[in-house]
Amino acid sequence: MEKTKLRAEALMLTPKEFKMNYHEALSYIHGVNHTFCKPGLERISALCEALGNPQKKLKFVHVAGTNGKGSTSCMLASILKQAGYRTGLYTSPYIYRFNERMQINGLEIEDTALAELVSEIAPIADKMSDRPTEFELITAVAFEYFRRERCDIVVLEVGMGGRFDSTNIIEEPLLSIITGISLDHVAFLGDTVEKIAFEKAGIIKEGRPVIFGGENEEALAVIKKRSLALSAPFYTVDHSLIHDTSMSLSGTEFSFGEWKNVRLSLLGAYQPKNASLVLKSVEILRDSGLKIDTGAVYDGIREARWRARFEIISKNPTVIFDGGHNVEGIAAAVNSIKEYYPNGRVAVMSGVLADKDYRAIARSISEVAASAFTITPDNPRALPAEKYSEVLSEYGVSAIAYHSIKEALKSAIAYAKENQVPLFCLGSLYTYGSVLDAIKENI
């Protein structure tokens, strides 16, 4: 009954009756109540029903996983664009600017378009007896945006988990991709890899193909079982087929099975594995009828760009930002540092969230850090910089806590220049914007 009423009210509203500017739209989005609400797809379903179910008029590739979702989604969207498809990309969280979350053919949604969509959807959301969460609202906005812009395909990244994630109201994805799985968001998803894998496997749909790009055997068993139960064709990635890999700070080249000399602009020792998952996904999509020529694959992977994943943000001295924010992500970043700088130690500026396994993170960082500069991320769940520096010191790293990112970055850059070492910013995506702004100010 409520869905029918909301739909009728939605049809009567016009943008002129309720108009926000861009900053008002963002304030509305971020002002949505963050308190806990019952998990489920009822709210997002009701909201999308009132909008005419825009998601049912789109084709999707759905991407879930603990780490690697963003890079995988970015590369696949770039390939589909090169293949001639009008390609939407939905990701979270945003790294530098909110509009990053909704892109078409690599271009972020314009401020005016976002404001118009929120202006139209907000009154509908406000009338719901069980109002949508912030992420549910953003997801509905994205669905309507991609529908209006007539996207051929949308690469849709899960926000958290999968089973109850608001993106999971889509019904027949062209392909479901599940990247690597490890312990993260344990308070919401479960305290074992198997429990987390069960939540991620919730995106698998009956009869629709699914591919798992991870290497954890427990996760593999859970995802495979779910695929069999739903008669979903199941694929994995044989990472042993990756060969002839060469890496430098100017890019990566590798081969994967029959794919020879694939060039990646994205840095990080972990990116060839993400790219091999993308290559295998392309093969499945081709079998499903998509026309993706070989040139589009090579060009798409080479042209793909993604912020905050082993990204060089300064060259004098070399400053690299990697948004790995859990144990697996930090371990991957540390492994990459060892690959690029095998003969020396580096400077590290880092801030982490208190609900992460920060001791394991500190232990991993201690393998490469000559000196550390700790900060408190701008997040209610942040671990205080002083506590973090104490933990790093326990693992033999000379660590100093700072009250601001500017102060920490200024000291870290001075140290890097004096000792002729690179500086790595690790541990939280929430620091990226502030670090980049400070770099731009030539701190």
N, C-alpha and C positions, 0 to 999 in steps of 0.2 A: 504493500500500500504506500509506504514512504517513498519507494523508488518512483512510483507513478506520479506522486505529488511533486517530488523534486524535479522530475522531467518536465512536467507542465509548467512549473515556475521558471525553469531554465529557459524554456521557449519564449516566455514573456519578457525576459530581461534583455536589455540592449546595452552596449558599452556606454552609451551616452548617459544612462541612468546611474551608473556607478563607475566612475573613472578615476584610476590611480595613475600617478606618475611612477617612474622606475623606482625611486627611493622609497616611495610609499608601498610599492609592491613587495620590495625586499623586506621592509619592516613588517608587513603583514605576514609574509612567509615565516620569518624568524620569530615572530611573536606567537606562533602556534604553540599551544601548551606542550611541554616536553615530559610531563608526568607520565608514569607508567599506565598503559592501557592494555586491555586484553588483546593478545595476539590473534590475528585472523585477517581474512580478506573481505569481511563484510562491509567495512567502511569504504575501502577503495572501490569495491564493486558497486555500492550504492552511488558513489560520486560519479563514477564513469557511466553508470546507467543514466544518470541525469544529464550527462553530456552526449548521450547517444552512442555510448560504447565506442569511442574512437579507436581503441586498441584492436577491435575486431575488423577494422578496415586496413590493418597494417600487417606486414610480414616481419618476423623477428628472428634474430639469432640471440639466444639468451645465454648470459655468461655469469657463472657463479664460481666461488672458490675463496680460499683464505688469502693467498698472495698471487699476483700476476694477472688479476682480472683487468686492470686498467691497460696495461701494456698489450695484452692479448686483444682486448676490444679495439684499442687504437689501431693496431696493425691490420686487423680484419676489416675495420671500417675503411681504412686507407686503400686496401686492395679492392674492395667493392666499389669505391668511388672511381678508382682507376679503370675498373671493368665497365664503367658507364652507368652504374646504378646511382640513383639519387639516394644517398645513404645517411640515415640519422644515427647519431651516437648519443647514448644516455649513460652518464657516469656519475659516481659519487665517491667521496665528497668532492667538492670543488677545491682546487689547490690555491689559486690566486684570485679568481673572480667568479662569482656565482654563475654567470652565463656559460662558463665552460661545460656545465652539466648537460646542456642540450646543444648539439652541433649538427649541422647538415653539410655534408661534403667538406668538413674541416672548418667551417665557419660557425662561430658561436651565435646563439640567438641574439637578436638586436634588443636593446633596452626597451624600445617602444613596443615591440611584439610581446615581450615578457610582461610588461605593464598591462597591456590590453588583455592578455589571457588571464592574468591574475584578477583583473577588474571584473571579468565575466564570471570566473569560477568561484571567487571568494563568497559572494552572496549565497550561492548554492551550498557551499560547504558550511557556512554559518547557520543555515536553516536545518542542518541535519541534527537529529536528536543525539546521535553518537558522532561527534565531529571528527573529521580525519586528522591524523597526525601530520606533522610537517612533511615527512617524506612521502606520505600518501598524497598530500596536496601537490607536491612537486611532481610526482609521477603522473598524476592526472593532467597537470599542465603540459608535461612533456608529450604524453599521448596525443592530446588535442593539437599541440604544435606540429608534431610530425604528420598528423592526419591532414591538417590544413595545408601544409607544405608539400603534400603528395609524395612522401618518401616511398621509394620502392622497397627498401629494406631498412630496418632499424636494428643496430647492434645494441642490445639492452643489458646493461650491467646491473646485477643484483646489488642492493644496498647492504644488507646483512642477512646471512643465512640463506634462505631460499624458499622453504616451505610456506612461511607466512609473510614473506617479503611482498611488498605491494606490487612489484613488477610481475609477480607470479599469477596475476589474473589472466595473462595471455594464455591462449588455449592450444594452439598448434604451431609451435616454433619450427622454423626450417631445421634448426639444430640447437640442442642444448649443450653448452660447453661447461665443464667443471674443471677448473685449474687445480693446482696443488692444494692440499688440505692439511692444516695443522691446528694446534690449540690457539684459539683466539675468541674473544667475546664469550668466554666460558660461562659468564653469569646468565647469558641469554640463550646460548646454543648448546650447552652441555660441557662436561668436564673431561670428556674422552674424545679421541679422534673419531671413534665409531659414531658417537652421538652427533658430532658436528657434521660428519659425512651424511648422516641420515637427513639432517636439515637441508644440506646442500642438494641432496638427491631429490628433494621435494620439487625441484623445477622440471624433473623428467616427466614427459607427457606420453600418454599411451600411443604406441606406434610411431613415435617421432624419434629420430636418431639422437644419440647422446655420445659425447666423447669425454674421457677422463684423461687429463694431462699430467696428473700427479704420479708419485712413485710410492706412496704409502700403501702397503699391502692391506692393512685393516680398512682403510678408506675404500680401496679398490673393491674389496669383498662386499661392502655395504652398497656401493653404487651399482655394481654388477647385479646384485640380487634385486635391487629395485627396478633396474632396467628389464630384467627377465620377467618380473611380475607384471610389467606393463607392456610386454612384447615390443620394447623399444630397441631398435638395432644399436648395439653397444660397441664402441671403439676405444682403443687406447693408443698411446704414443710410445713407440720404441725409441727411447732417447739414445740407445746405443748406436743408432744409425747416424747420429751427428758426428761428422768427421771434418778433418782439414780446417779446423777453427783457428783463426788468427785475430787477435784483438789489439787495438791501440786506442788512444783517446780520440782518434779521428773516425773511428767506426769499427765494425766487426764484420768479418766474412766467414762463412761456414758452408758446409754442404750437409744435406739431410736426405739420405736415400738417393733418389733420382734427381733431387733438386740440387744443382751444382752451383757453387760460388754465389750463394745468396748474400747480399750486402745489406747490413743493418746500420742505420744511423744511431739507433738507441744503444747506449752503452750499458755495461754490466755483464758479468760472466753468466748470469742467469738468463739473459735475453735469447740466446740460441734455443734454449728449451721452450721458452714462450713462443718463439717463432716457429719451432717445429710443430707445436700444437696448432698454430695457425695454418701451417702448410697442410697438415693432415685434415683440418677442418675444411679447407678449400676443396680438397679432393672429395670429401663427403658432400659438400654443397654442389659441386659439379655433377655428382651422381644423382643429386636431387633435381637437376635440370637448370641450375644457374649457369650462365655463360660467363666464365672467367678465364680469359686467355692467359697464357704463361707470362707474357710481357706485363700484364696488369699485376700479377703476383709479385714479380721482381720489383717493379716500380713502386707498388704499394708498400712493400716492406721497407724499401730504401727510403721512401719519402715520409714514413711514419715518424711523428714527433710526439713526445709525451713528457710533460713536466714532472720534475721531482723524482725521477727514476734514474739515478746515477747521472744527473744532469750537470754539465759544466756551467756554472753561473758566473765565473770570473777566471781570467787567465793570468793575472799578475797580482798575487800569486794564484796558482791553480786552486779554485774552490769548487768542490763538487757536492751537490745536494742529493741525498738518497732518502726517500720517504719510508724506507723499511721501518715499521713501528711495532713489530712483534718479534719473538725469538727467531722464527724462520726467516723473516725479512731482514733482520740485522745480520744473521749468519750469512745470508746470501750477499749482503753488501760487503761484509768483512772478507768473504771469499773473493769478491771482485777486486777489493783493494789489494789483496795478495797477488792477484793475477797481474794487475797493472803496475804495482810497485813491489816486486818480489824481494828486493834487496834492502829495503829500508822501512822505517816506521813513519807514521804520519801524525798530524795534529787532528783532533776531533772536537767539534762543538756539538753538544747533544742535549736533548731534553726528552723525557719520556712521560708516559701516563702511569699513574700509580697502580692501575688495575692490570698492567702488563707484568710479565715476569722480569722485572728490571734487574734482578740479580743475574739471571742468565744472560740478559742483554749486555750488562756491564762486563761479564766474564768474556763474552765474545769480542767486545770492543777492545778489551785489554790485550788481545792477540796482535793488534796492529797499532795501538795508540801510544805515542811517546808522551803526549801531554793532552789533557782534556779540559774543556771549558764548558761547564754545565749551566743550563738555563731552565727556567720553569715555563713550559708551554702555556699559551693562553687558552686554558681549558679547565673547567672545574675539577676534572679528574687528574690533573697534573701532579707529578711527583715533584716536591720542592727541590730546587737546584742544590741546596745544601745537603740534603739527604742523598741525592744522586752522586754528588762528589765524594761523599764518605764511602759509598759502596764501591765506586771506581777505585778509590785509594786502597781499599781492602784487597783489590786484585792487582795492586802494584802500579797503578797509573797515577801520575802526578796530575791531580785534578783540582780546579778552583771553581767555586760557584759564583755566579754573577746575577745581579738583580734585573738586568735587562739584556735583550738580544743585542742591542747596539754596543753596550759595554763589552759583552762577551766576544762579539765579532771583531771589534777593534783590537782587543788583546790577542785573539786567535790569529788574526791576519798579521799582526806585528810579529808574533812568534813564528808563523810560517815563513815570513820573509827573512827573518833573522837566521833561521835554521835551514832555510832552503828545502822545505818540505811542503807537500800539498795539505790543504785543509779540507776535511770532510765534515759535512753537517748531516747528522744522523738522528733517528729516533722518533720523530713526530712530524707528520704532514702539517700540523697546525702551526708550525714555525716558519713554513716556507715563505709566506707573504712578507712577514717582517724581515726575514733574512734577505730576501730579494730587494726589498725597499732599502735596506741598509747598504747593500752592495751598490745599488744605483747611486746612493749618496756618497760613494767613494770613501766609505769608512775604512 
